[in-house]
Amino acid sequence: MALLELEDVHTYYGEAHILQGVSLAVGEGEVVSLIGRNGAGKTTTLRSVMGLARPARGRVRLRGEDLTRLPTHEIVRRGIAWIPEERRVLPNLTVLENLKLGMLGVGTSEAEAGSRLEDVFRHFPRLRERVDHRGQFLSGGEQQMVAIARALVARPTVMLVDEPTEGLAPMLVQNLTEILAAINRGGTTILLVEQTLEVALALSRRVYVMDQGRIQFQGTPDELRKDPTIQQRFLEV
């Protein structure tokens, strides 16, 4: 049984039919990437999992439990964390305060909070150095680290990561790719939306290609590399 599963999900924004029967599955311990051009429906897929865009039809399940009608805070409690594309680091709070916010909704004791913070600082030593700095004074790369670390302190079962490398310098992209791989090796399952094809292929066990609200391809990174037709039709700008 898949850990996270979407079955025939249809999601609308007003009259616009954005997701048109999306089905995908993410197995325990996998990194699965959802790729495609801008406007394909990738972010809406993540928002549909989180209950932020409510599916009109279809089902979202975690370990077989139907999440489709649950409020977002209950979905978070069940172990799904969302790292949005725009990061949403609170500008007037310090790094530490932003991270503590990530533990608020999941009932973390004081002793456990210290251990969770230590875990994320091992992944992000830069944040330990910047722990007292306010969000507004962090670089784009540091803000992205805070966004991922804030999700990670909740010890999620699944992390939904939306465009983590967007706007980052190549060296930071490489660094972040390695950190996401390490987080996955530590046991966190990841559903990744990523614009940079090589990052998606390097991290993922399987990929789904999306276009106009539908899944157009699913397979391994190697299978996608060997299919120039899919790349040309759905991935090239």
Contacts in CASP RR format, 6 or more apart in sequence:
PFRMAT RR
TARGET T0000
AUTHOR 0000-0000-0000
METHOD contacts of the structure
MODEL  1
MALLELEDVHTYYGEAHILQGVSLAVGEGEVVSLIGRNGAGKTTTLRSVM
GLARPARGRVRLRGEDLTRLPTHEIVRRGIAWIPEERRVLPNLTVLENLK
LGMLGVGTSEAEAGSRLEDVFRHFPRLRERVDHRGQFLSGGEQQMVAIAR
ALVARPTVMLVDEPTEGLAPMLVQNLTEILAAINRGGTTILLVEQTLEVA
LALSRRVYVMDQGRIQFQGTPDELRKDPTIQQRFLEV
1 63 0 8 1.000
1 64 0 8 1.000
2 25 0 8 1.000
2 26 0 8 1.000
2 27 0 8 1.000
2 61 0 8 1.000
3 26 0 8 1.000
3 27 0 8 1.000
3 28 0 8 1.000
3 29 0 8 1.000
3 30 0 8 1.000
3 62 0 8 1.000
3 63 0 8 1.000
3 157 0 8 1.000
3 158 0 8 1.000
3 189 0 8 1.000
4 25 0 8 1.000
4 26 0 8 1.000
4 27 0 8 1.000
4 49 0 8 1.000
4 60 0 8 1.000
4 61 0 8 1.000
4 62 0 8 1.000
4 80 0 8 1.000
4 158 0 8 1.000
4 189 0 8 1.000
4 191 0 8 1.000
5 24 0 8 1.000
5 25 0 8 1.000
5 26 0 8 1.000
5 59 0 8 1.000
5 60 0 8 1.000
5 61 0 8 1.000
5 62 0 8 1.000
5 64 0 8 1.000
6 22 0 8 1.000
6 23 0 8 1.000
6 24 0 8 1.000
6 25 0 8 1.000
6 45 0 8 1.000
6 48 0 8 1.000
6 49 0 8 1.000
6 58 0 8 1.000
6 59 0 8 1.000
6 60 0 8 1.000
6 61 0 8 1.000
7 23 0 8 1.000
7 58 0 8 1.000
7 59 0 8 1.000
7 60 0 8 1.000
7 61 0 8 1.000
8 21 0 8 1.000
8 22 0 8 1.000
8 23 0 8 1.000
8 57 0 8 1.000
8 58 0 8 1.000
8 59 0 8 1.000
9 19 0 8 1.000
9 21 0 8 1.000
9 22 0 8 1.000
9 23 0 8 1.000
9 45 0 8 1.000
9 48 0 8 1.000
9 55 0 8 1.000
9 57 0 8 1.000
9 58 0 8 1.000
9 59 0 8 1.000
9 60 0 8 1.000
10 17 0 8 1.000
10 19 0 8 1.000
10 20 0 8 1.000
10 21 0 8 1.000
10 22 0 8 1.000
10 55 0 8 1.000
10 56 0 8 1.000
10 57 0 8 1.000
10 58 0 8 1.000
11 18 0 8 1.000
11 19 0 8 1.000
11 44 0 8 1.000
11 47 0 8 1.000
11 48 0 8 1.000
11 53 0 8 1.000
11 54 0 8 1.000
11 55 0 8 1.000
11 56 0 8 1.000
12 18 0 8 1.000
12 56 0 8 1.000
13 44 0 8 1.000
13 53 0 8 1.000
18 41 0 8 1.000
18 44 0 8 1.000
18 53 0 8 1.000
18 213 0 8 1.000
19 41 0 8 1.000
19 44 0 8 1.000
19 45 0 8 1.000
19 48 0 8 1.000
19 55 0 8 1.000
19 213 0 8 1.000
20 212 0 8 1.000
20 213 0 8 1.000
20 214 0 8 1.000
21 57 0 8 1.000
21 58 0 8 1.000
21 213 0 8 1.000
21 214 0 8 1.000
22 45 0 8 1.000
22 48 0 8 1.000
22 210 0 8 1.000
22 213 0 8 1.000
22 214 0 8 1.000
22 215 0 8 1.000
23 215 0 8 1.000
24 32 0 8 1.000
24 34 0 8 1.000
24 45 0 8 1.000
24 208 0 8 1.000
24 215 0 8 1.000
24 218 0 8 1.000
26 32 0 8 1.000
26 158 0 8 1.000
26 189 0 8 1.000
26 191 0 8 1.000
27 189 0 8 1.000
28 189 0 8 1.000
29 184 0 8 1.000
29 187 0 8 1.000
29 188 0 8 1.000
29 189 0 8 1.000
30 189 0 8 1.000
30 190 0 8 1.000
30 204 0 8 1.000
30 205 0 8 1.000
30 206 0 8 1.000
31 180 0 8 1.000
31 181 0 8 1.000
31 184 0 8 1.000
31 189 0 8 1.000
31 190 0 8 1.000
31 192 0 8 1.000
31 203 0 8 1.000
31 204 0 8 1.000
31 205 0 8 1.000
32 190 0 8 1.000
32 191 0 8 1.000
32 192 0 8 1.000
32 204 0 8 1.000
32 205 0 8 1.000
32 206 0 8 1.000
32 207 0 8 1.000
32 208 0 8 1.000
33 191 0 8 1.000
33 192 0 8 1.000
33 193 0 8 1.000
33 194 0 8 1.000
33 200 0 8 1.000
33 201 0 8 1.000
33 203 0 8 1.000
33 204 0 8 1.000
33 206 0 8 1.000
33 207 0 8 1.000
33 208 0 8 1.000
34 42 0 8 1.000
34 45 0 8 1.000
34 191 0 8 1.000
34 192 0 8 1.000
34 193 0 8 1.000
34 207 0 8 1.000
34 208 0 8 1.000
34 210 0 8 1.000
35 42 0 8 1.000
35 193 0 8 1.000
35 194 0 8 1.000
35 195 0 8 1.000
35 197 0 8 1.000
35 200 0 8 1.000
35 207 0 8 1.000
35 208 0 8 1.000
35 209 0 8 1.000
35 210 0 8 1.000
35 235 0 8 1.000
36 42 0 8 1.000
36 195 0 8 1.000
36 209 0 8 1.000
36 210 0 8 1.000
36 211 0 8 1.000
36 234 0 8 1.000
36 235 0 8 1.000
37 211 0 8 1.000
37 234 0 8 1.000
37 235 0 8 1.000
37 237 0 8 1.000
38 195 0 8 1.000
40 210 0 8 1.000
40 211 0 8 1.000
40 212 0 8 1.000
40 213 0 8 1.000
40 234 0 8 1.000
41 210 0 8 1.000
41 213 0 8 1.000
42 162 0 8 1.000
42 193 0 8 1.000
42 210 0 8 1.000
43 85 0 8 1.000
43 162 0 8 1.000
43 163 0 8 1.000
43 193 0 8 1.000
44 53 0 8 1.000
44 213 0 8 1.000
45 193 0 8 1.000
45 210 0 8 1.000
46 82 0 8 1.000
46 160 0 8 1.000
46 162 0 8 1.000
46 191 0 8 1.000
46 193 0 8 1.000
47 53 0 8 1.000
48 54 0 8 1.000
48 55 0 8 1.000
48 60 0 8 1.000
49 60 0 8 1.000
49 67 0 8 1.000
49 75 0 8 1.000
49 80 0 8 1.000
49 82 0 8 1.000
49 160 0 8 1.000
49 191 0 8 1.000
50 72 0 8 1.000
50 75 0 8 1.000
50 76 0 8 1.000
50 80 0 8 1.000
50 82 0 8 1.000
50 160 0 8 1.000
51 60 0 8 1.000
51 67 0 8 1.000
51 70 0 8 1.000
51 71 0 8 1.000
51 72 0 8 1.000
51 75 0 8 1.000
52 72 0 8 1.000
52 82 0 8 1.000
54 68 0 8 1.000
54 69 0 8 1.000
55 68 0 8 1.000
58 68 0 8 1.000
59 66 0 8 1.000
59 68 0 8 1.000
60 66 0 8 1.000
60 67 0 8 1.000
60 68 0 8 1.000
61 67 0 8 1.000
62 75 0 8 1.000
62 78 0 8 1.000
62 79 0 8 1.000
62 80 0 8 1.000
62 157 0 8 1.000
62 158 0 8 1.000
65 78 0 8 1.000
67 74 0 8 1.000
67 75 0 8 1.000
67 78 0 8 1.000
67 80 0 8 1.000
70 78 0 8 1.000
73 105 0 8 1.000
76 82 0 8 1.000
76 105 0 8 1.000
76 106 0 8 1.000
76 154 0 8 1.000
77 105 0 8 1.000
77 106 0 8 1.000
78 157 0 8 1.000
79 106 0 8 1.000
79 154 0 8 1.000
79 156 0 8 1.000
79 157 0 8 1.000
79 158 0 8 1.000
80 156 0 8 1.000
80 157 0 8 1.000
80 158 0 8 1.000
80 159 0 8 1.000
80 160 0 8 1.000
81 151 0 8 1.000
81 152 0 8 1.000
81 154 0 8 1.000
81 156 0 8 1.000
81 158 0 8 1.000
81 159 0 8 1.000
81 160 0 8 1.000
82 151 0 8 1.000
82 159 0 8 1.000
82 160 0 8 1.000
82 162 0 8 1.000
83 147 0 8 1.000
83 148 0 8 1.000
83 151 0 8 1.000
83 159 0 8 1.000
83 160 0 8 1.000
83 161 0 8 1.000
83 162 0 8 1.000
83 164 0 8 1.000
84 147 0 8 1.000
84 162 0 8 1.000
85 162 0 8 1.000
85 163 0 8 1.000
85 166 0 8 1.000
85 193 0 8 1.000
87 140 0 8 1.000
87 143 0 8 1.000
87 144 0 8 1.000
87 146 0 8 1.000
87 147 0 8 1.000
88 147 0 8 1.000
89 98 0 8 1.000
89 135 0 8 1.000
89 138 0 8 1.000
89 143 0 8 1.000
89 146 0 8 1.000
89 147 0 8 1.000
89 150 0 8 1.000
90 97 0 8 1.000
90 98 0 8 1.000
90 101 0 8 1.000
90 135 0 8 1.000
91 134 0 8 1.000
91 135 0 8 1.000
91 136 0 8 1.000
92 134 0 8 1.000
92 135 0 8 1.000
92 136 0 8 1.000
93 101 0 8 1.000
93 134 0 8 1.000
93 135 0 8 1.000
94 131 0 8 1.000
94 132 0 8 1.000
94 133 0 8 1.000
94 134 0 8 1.000
94 135 0 8 1.000
95 127 0 8 1.000
95 130 0 8 1.000
95 131 0 8 1.000
95 132 0 8 1.000
95 133 0 8 1.000
95 135 0 8 1.000
95 138 0 8 1.000
95 146 0 8 1.000
96 117 0 8 1.000
96 131 0 8 1.000
96 132 0 8 1.000
98 135 0 8 1.000
98 146 0 8 1.000
98 150 0 8 1.000
99 117 0 8 1.000
99 120 0 8 1.000
99 127 0 8 1.000
99 146 0 8 1.000
99 149 0 8 1.000
99 150 0 8 1.000
99 153 0 8 1.000
100 113 0 8 1.000
100 153 0 8 1.000
101 150 0 8 1.000
102 150 0 8 1.000
102 151 0 8 1.000
102 153 0 8 1.000
102 154 0 8 1.000
103 113 0 8 1.000
103 116 0 8 1.000
103 153 0 8 1.000
103 154 0 8 1.000
105 154 0 8 1.000
106 154 0 8 1.000
106 155 0 8 1.000
108 116 0 8 1.000
108 153 0 8 1.000
108 154 0 8 1.000
113 153 0 8 1.000
116 153 0 8 1.000
116 155 0 8 1.000
117 153 0 8 1.000
119 152 0 8 1.000
119 153 0 8 1.000
120 127 0 8 1.000
120 149 0 8 1.000
120 152 0 8 1.000
120 153 0 8 1.000
121 127 0 8 1.000
121 128 0 8 1.000
123 149 0 8 1.000
123 152 0 8 1.000
123 179 0 8 1.000
123 182 0 8 1.000
123 183 0 8 1.000
124 145 0 8 1.000
124 148 0 8 1.000
124 149 0 8 1.000
124 179 0 8 1.000
126 142 0 8 1.000
126 145 0 8 1.000
127 142 0 8 1.000
127 145 0 8 1.000
127 146 0 8 1.000
127 149 0 8 1.000
130 138 0 8 1.000
130 142 0 8 1.000
135 143 0 8 1.000
135 146 0 8 1.000
138 146 0 8 1.000
140 167 0 8 1.000
140 168 0 8 1.000
141 168 0 8 1.000
141 172 0 8 1.000
141 176 0 8 1.000
144 164 0 8 1.000
144 168 0 8 1.000
144 172 0 8 1.000
144 176 0 8 1.000
145 176 0 8 1.000
145 179 0 8 1.000
148 159 0 8 1.000
148 161 0 8 1.000
148 164 0 8 1.000
148 176 0 8 1.000
148 179 0 8 1.000
148 180 0 8 1.000
148 183 0 8 1.000
151 159 0 8 1.000
152 159 0 8 1.000
152 183 0 8 1.000
152 188 0 8 1.000
156 188 0 8 1.000
157 188 0 8 1.000
157 189 0 8 1.000
158 188 0 8 1.000
158 189 0 8 1.000
158 190 0 8 1.000
158 191 0 8 1.000
159 183 0 8 1.000
159 188 0 8 1.000
159 189 0 8 1.000
159 190 0 8 1.000
159 191 0 8 1.000
160 191 0 8 1.000
160 193 0 8 1.000
161 180 0 8 1.000
161 190 0 8 1.000
161 191 0 8 1.000
161 192 0 8 1.000
161 193 0 8 1.000
161 194 0 8 1.000
162 193 0 8 1.000
163 193 0 8 1.000
163 194 0 8 1.000
163 195 0 8 1.000
164 176 0 8 1.000
164 180 0 8 1.000
164 192 0 8 1.000
164 194 0 8 1.000
165 172 0 8 1.000
165 173 0 8 1.000
165 176 0 8 1.000
165 177 0 8 1.000
165 194 0 8 1.000
165 195 0 8 1.000
165 196 0 8 1.000
165 199 0 8 1.000
166 195 0 8 1.000
168 176 0 8 1.000
173 196 0 8 1.000
173 199 0 8 1.000
177 199 0 8 1.000
177 202 0 8 1.000
177 203 0 8 1.000
180 190 0 8 1.000
180 192 0 8 1.000
180 203 0 8 1.000
181 203 0 8 1.000
183 190 0 8 1.000
184 190 0 8 1.000
184 203 0 8 1.000
190 203 0 8 1.000
192 200 0 8 1.000
192 203 0 8 1.000
192 204 0 8 1.000
194 200 0 8 1.000
194 203 0 8 1.000
197 235 0 8 1.000
200 207 0 8 1.000
200 221 0 8 1.000
201 207 0 8 1.000
201 221 0 8 1.000
201 224 0 8 1.000
201 225 0 8 1.000
202 221 0 8 1.000
204 221 0 8 1.000
205 220 0 8 1.000
206 218 0 8 1.000
206 219 0 8 1.000
206 220 0 8 1.000
206 221 0 8 1.000
207 217 0 8 1.000
207 218 0 8 1.000
207 219 0 8 1.000
207 220 0 8 1.000
207 221 0 8 1.000
207 224 0 8 1.000
208 215 0 8 1.000
208 217 0 8 1.000
208 218 0 8 1.000
208 219 0 8 1.000
209 215 0 8 1.000
209 216 0 8 1.000
209 217 0 8 1.000
209 218 0 8 1.000
209 224 0 8 1.000
209 230 0 8 1.000
209 234 0 8 1.000
209 235 0 8 1.000
210 216 0 8 1.000
210 234 0 8 1.000
211 233 0 8 1.000
211 234 0 8 1.000
216 230 0 8 1.000
216 233 0 8 1.000
216 234 0 8 1.000
217 224 0 8 1.000
217 227 0 8 1.000
217 230 0 8 1.000
217 234 0 8 1.000
224 230 0 8 1.000
224 231 0 8 1.000
END
